Amino acid sequence: MKRKSVLLGSIAVCIMSAGCVDSYDEIEDGEIGSAQQAAISYTWAYAWTQQATGSFTASPTYSRNSSGGSNTITHQGTGSYLVQLQGVGVPGNEPFAGGHVQVTAYGSGAERCKPSFWIHIGGNVNVDVNCFTAGGEAVDTRFSIAYVRKSGTGFSHEAYVRANEATTSAYTPDLRFQFNSTGANNTVARLGAGRYTVTLPGQTAVGGTVEVTAYGAGSDHCKVASWTQLGDDMVVSVRCFDSAGALSDSMFDLNFANATHVNGAPSYSYAWTNDATAAAYTPHLSYQKGFLLGWGDVATDITAGRTSTGRYLVNLPGMSSTGSNVQVTAYGSGSESCKVVSWSGDESNANADVACFDSTGAPTDTHFVIVYTDDKNLSIG
């Protein structure tokens, strides 16, 4: 199928106009277009917390909101934060109106962060975030957060779920906090302590990406172990661990997208880094993608490389360094965790620095999934 190429260099950057719900309905060669995806709508917000204490508005350089509202952070105590995403909630008395949250710790240390709760209040979404040391102690640290609420059905491939029953052998998670573009219900099965499978009916595994974050008050952390196709459905394996690195039952959030807007915003890149030790390589082409709304597929491949033990640099062509967000999920069956150290670049090329650690907090080489979200919209301006 023919795909449009992105001319990397001088790209006019357009910022998304304010609006509570976005529906990306233009058609691009090789992409889901208006006839297929117009029924899917997105409400979204993301932020980077530029400080670890105090009450503040998230840095406007790395904070975006589909309603045009602000994203604010309040430090509630050691390692405890309230993030308010203004205007993206459901108005009225619907506190559990759903949506999906991913959180990634930020910085060079071995800290981990996770959402413990979120609720819709007065048209806003309030998210409680907790952060911990590798040993499980509460700690103040910076983090990156992404929220999206999707609705409708269509031929795009996207789904998310909040797995809210850590010890139930098989169940359908709360329908208010899950989404599937086919309209089917996602299900979760517990295989043993800290071992889960998530079935996403009608979704296509090859070409897609998966984000996972632990959910709840404790210091457990979760990751994606694998994903595969089983008939017409996609099945994702998830592993969760306690602070000692032992498999442990935990609630978690899982987000999947295949060639569509992962965390809601107009443009995106994602990759599965399938080589944990190469100094420079191109991640598996079947599990990476870059897309710019108003243009189409980014023709230049995402590349990655190990810079030292547990440290990696990922290059994301076409993406802007500003107006963006990064989420990282460790991949594999072990207890490793990963986080974003920093990201930088210009308006047509971004680089993300990623760090990974073992259960003791020591740097370690491992695979991971990276999702880069960008508010660049080349169809307006």
N, C-alpha and C positions, 0 to 999 in steps of 0.2 A: 504494500500500500504506500502510495506517495506521501511523503511528509515534508512540511515546510522546514527550512533551515533558518537558524538565527545567525545573523551577521554580527559577530562579536566585535566590539569596539565602541563605536558611538551609538548608543541606543537612547532614544528619548524615553524618559521615565515618567509614567503617569501614575498618580496616586488615586486610589479608589475613592469615589465620591461617597459621602455619608449615606447610609441607608441601613435599616435594621436587618433586612433579609436580602441576600444576593442570590441571583439565579444566573449562571453563566450560560447563555444560550446561543452564542455564536458558534459556527461550525468551522473547524480547522481540518485540513487534510490529516487523516490518520487519527482523529480525535473523536470523542463522543461529542455530538453536536446538538442543535436545537430540537430536532425531531426525537432525539433519544433521551436527553438529559434535562430538558426544560422543567420537568416536574420535580426535580430535586432542588431544594432551596437550602441556603447556608446562612446561619447566623454565627459569627465568630469573633474572637478577640485573642490577642496574645501579648505577652509582655516579658521584658527582662528586668529583674530587680537589680538596680545598679548599686544598691547598698544593702547591708545585712541587718541594720537596726533602724529604728525610727519609723515615722509615718510620712509617706511621700507619694507623689505621682510618678509612675513608671517613666523611665527615660523616653521622651517622644521619638528619639532616634530608633528605638527598638520596640516600640509599643504601637499596636494598631487595634482598631475596634470597628466592626462593620456598621455600628450605629453612629459613629463619629464621636462617641463618648470617651471619657478618660478611663484609664486603668490605674487604680490606686492600691497601695500596699500599706498595711499596718502591722508593725511588730508587736505581737501579743505576749511574748515571753520567750525564753531561750528556745530557739528552734521552731517557734510557732508564729505563723503569719496568716493574716486575713487579706486576701486579694479580692478587690471589688472591681468587676468588669461592668462598667456602667452602660445601661441601655440595651444589653443583649439578652436580658432575661424576659420571661413571659409576664406581661402585666397582670395585675389582679392577684387573687388569692390562690396561686398555684405554685407553692414552694418547691414541689418535687416535679417540676416540668421537664427535667431531664437534661440532655446534652452530654458532652464527653469532655474529660480533662486529661491532659498529659503534663507531667512535670519532670524536668531534668535539672539536677544540681549544676551549678556553674562555678568554675574556678579550678585550680590545679590540685587541690587536696582531694581526699578520698570520701568526702561527704556525699550523702544521698538524700534526696528529697522526694516527697510523695504527697498527693492530695489525701486529706483525711475525710473531707466532706464538702459538698457544695449544695447551694440552695438558691432559689429564685426569690428575691425580695424587692418589691417596688420597682419592677422592671429591670433590676440589676441581677447579676449572678455573683454571689459571694462564695469564694472558695477558701477553705482552710487548708493550709499547707504545713506539713511538719518535716523538719530536716534533722538528720542524725549523722554522727560519726560512723566510721566503719565498725566500731565496737558497739553501736546501738545507743549511744548517749545523745541526748538532744543538743543541737549546736546551731549557732547562728551562721548562716551562709547565704550567698546569692543563688538565684535559680532562674530558670526559664520556664514559662507556663503557656500552654495553648488550650483554648476552649473552642469547641464547635458544637452546634446543634443542627442536625440535618433533618429534613422532613420530605415526604413525598416518595414516589417510586419512579423508576426509570430503568434504562438499559445500561447505565453506568455500573461499575463494580466498586461498591463501597459499603462498609458496615462497621459498627462499633458496638461494644457491650461493656457494661459494668458487671463483673462477676461478683455478686454480693453475698454468696453463700459459700464460705470457705470449706465446709466439711460435708456438704450434701453430695451424694454420689452422682446424681444426674438431675438437672433442673433447667427450667427456662428462666433466665434472670429477669428482673423487674423490667417490664416492657417500656416504662417511662424513661429508662436509661439505656435503651438499646435502639439500634437502627439497622435496617438492611434495605438496600435499594430495590430488592425484589419484592419487598413487603412481607417476607417470611420472618419467622422468629429464630433468633440465634439461641443456641443451647450450650451448656457447659457440663462436662463430666469430670469428676475427681477420680484419678487412677490410683492414688496413694498419697501419702503425706507430701504436700507441696507440688504435686504433679497433676496437671489438668489438660484437657483437650477442649477447644472451643470450636463448634461447628457453625459455619456461616453458610446457610443454604443458598445455592445459586451463584456463589462467587467463584471467581477464577484466580487460582493461586499464582500461576506463572505470569510474571510481569508486575506483580503487586508488591506492596510493602506492609509491614506490621510494626506498630508501636505498642509497647506494654509498659505500664507503670503499676506498682503496688498501690493499694487503696486502703485507707483505714488509719487508726491512731498509732499502731505499733511500728517498730523499726524494721519489719520485714521488707524485703525487696524482691521484685519479680522481673522476669525477662522472657523473651521469646526463645524457645528451644528449636523450633522448626515450623514450617508450614508446607502443606501438600494438598494435592487434589484427590478427592475421594468421590468418584462419580461426578455428579453435578455440583457437589458441595466442596467447600474449602475447609480443611481442618488444621487448626493451629495448636501446637503443643506449647504449653507455658510451664515454667518452673519458678517456684518461689522459695526463698531461703530466709533463715533468721540471721542475726548479726554474727553468729559463729560459723556461718556457711553451711548449716544443716538444712535439708529440705524441711519446709515448714508451711502449714496451711495458711493461706492469706487470701483476702479479697484483692481484686485487681481490675484495672481498666485496660481494654484492648481495642485498638483502632486499626482498621484495614482499608486500603484503597489501591486500586489498580488503574493507572492512567487517568486519574481524576484528582480533584482537590482534596488532599489528605486532611488538612486541618482548616479547610474552608476558604482561605484567602485565594486570590486569583491565580497566582503563579506558584510553582513548587518544583523541588528536586528531591529525589530520594535514591538511596543506594543501600545494598547489602554488601558489606565489606567481607569478602570471602577468603581473603588472605591476610593472616594476622602478623606475618613477619616480613613481607616484601617491602623493600625500600621505596618502590614506585611501581604501580600497576593500575590496570583498569578493572574496577569491580565488575562482577558478572553482568553482562549486558542484558540478560533476561530479567534482572531484578534491580535495574536502575532506570531512572527517567528524569528528564528536565523538561518543563513546559512553561511557556510564557503566554498568558492570556492576550489575545489580540495578534499573536504571531504564530504560535504552534510549537512543535517539538524543538528543543535545543539540539542542534546537530552535533555539537562537540560532546564527547563522552565525559562523564564524571571520572576523576582519577583520585587515587589515594596512595598513601605510603606511610610506613612506620618510620618515625624520626628517632625514637629511642624506646626502651622497654615500656610497653603500655601506652605510648603516645603516638598519635596519628594525625596527619594533615590530609583533609579531604578538599579537593578543588571542585567547585560547583559552577560551571560555565553558565553565563546568562543571568545569574541571580545577582541582585543588588545586596550590598552589605548592609545598607540602611533599610528601615522599614521591614525587617525580616525577623525570623525566629528559628531557633534550632532545637530539635528534640533528638535524643540519642537513647537507644535501647540496646543493651548487651544481647548477644546471640549465642546460643549453645546450651549444653546441658549442665555446665558447671555453675558455681556460685559467683562468678565474676560480675562486676557491675561497671558501667561506663557513664561518662558525663561530658558536657561540653566545657572546655577551658576558655575558649574565646572564638569569635569569628570576625572576619575583616575582609577588606577588598575594596572594590569600587562599584559603579552602577551597572557593570556588565560582567562581573566576575567576583565570586566570593570564595573564601577559604575558611574552613572550620577546623579548629584544633580540638581533638578529642583525647581524653585520658581514660584508661581502664585499670581496674584494681581487683586484687583477689579479696577474699573475705577478711584478711588481716589489715587491709588497706595498703598493701604493697603494690606497686605498679606491675601489671602483668599483660602479656600479649593475649588478645582474644578478638573474636569477630564481633561486629555490631551492626545495627541498622541506624542510619541517619536520615532524618526528614527535615528539609529546609523549606520554610514557608516564606513567601515574598508577596507584598501587596502590589507589585508592579502590574499595571494594566495598560498594555499598548494599544488597546482598542478605543481609548478615550484620550483627550488632550487637544 
